[in-house]
Amino acid sequence: MLTALTYLLFAYSAVLTVWALVLTIRNTAAGKGLLGATGGLLVLLIVQLVVSIALWGRADGTDPLLFFGYLFTALLLVPLAGFWAFAELSRWGPAVVAAAAVTVFVMIERMDQIWL
Amino acid sequence: MALRTRRSAPGTTGTATGGRPGWSAMHSGPGRALTAVYGVFALAASARAGYQIIREFDEAPTAYTLSAVAAVVYIIATVCLVIGNRTTHRIAIASCLIELLGVLVVGVLSFTHPEVFRAPSVWSGFGIGYGFIPLVLPVVGLWWLARVDRRVRG
């Protein structure tokens, strides 16, 4: 994977996790800021998808089903969590975003291991 | 799923408030968050089981069949938490118990019989590959379902 983008995704999902947790602890529902940031993570994952397809020739021996399985699961998870947080009017909306963001963090790490 | 316009109080009776029976975990914020986490696990376990069965089923059929079973149990638990009537409440309790039993039994077996479970599954090593969440989740689920039970029965 593109190293810079991988680190950006790590940092972004980590910051989003912490931010969402802070909102949960402070008993605040998800506002425009957090929902926008969740959308930003989706945009970064789409960039990752485009970059992965573009660089696929370099990743000789990487299992496409495994790699894109992770990527598409992440691409499905983030908007679902975003809509969930949008619909949820309590502190538990940001909690769902935190759970999704930390999941994406782990999935990026797995994708980085899978990419040869 | 909760809509932005709906802000009904948690159901205190077994009958509907806002069209949803009192048994549903979706009545309160923490219950909805728990349901979301269950949904994430249903998705993650299904994706992994699907991959393992398509690509490498012959390597460790026992572990991969268990992965598929785990995925199905997580899906059933998620659906039951959302629907929430007397029957699905019981099925959700059964699902959590199966999960707890599964993660404990597979966790022990993956240390005593590593050759059978050498391939990773959601439950191997007490769910170590998933931050031990598979071990914690059924306990939290059962605790939550017991709370719902107390609330509905008064």
Chai-1 contact restraints between the chains, C-beta under 6 A:
chainA,res_idxA,chainB,res_idxB,connection_type,confidence,min_distance_angstrom,max_distance_angstrom,comment,restraint_id
A,L66,B,Y51,contact,1.0,0.0,6.0,A-B,restraint_1
A,G69,B,A47,contact,1.0,0.0,6.0,A-B,restraint_2
A,G69,B,Y51,contact,1.0,0.0,6.0,A-B,restraint_3
A,T73,B,A47,contact,1.0,0.0,6.0,A-B,restraint_4
A,W84,B,A36,contact,1.0,0.0,6.0,A-B,restraint_5
A,A87,B,M1,contact,1.0,0.0,6.0,A-B,restraint_6
A,A87,B,A2,contact,1.0,0.0,6.0,A-B,restraint_7
A,A87,B,R4,contact,1.0,0.0,6.0,A-B,restraint_8
A,S90,B,G29,contact,1.0,0.0,6.0,A-B,restraint_9
A,W92,B,G29,contact,1.0,0.0,6.0,A-B,restraint_10
A,W92,B,P30,contact,1.0,0.0,6.0,A-B,restraint_11
A,W92,B,R32,contact,1.0,0.0,6.0,A-B,restraint_12
A,W92,B,A33,contact,1.0,0.0,6.0,A-B,restraint_13
A,A95,B,A33,contact,1.0,0.0,6.0,A-B,restraint_14
A,V96,B,A33,contact,1.0,0.0,6.0,A-B,restraint_15
A,V96,B,A36,contact,1.0,0.0,6.0,A-B,restraint_16
A,A99,B,V37,contact,1.0,0.0,6.0,A-B,restraint_17
A,T103,B,V40,contact,1.0,0.0,6.0,A-B,restraint_18
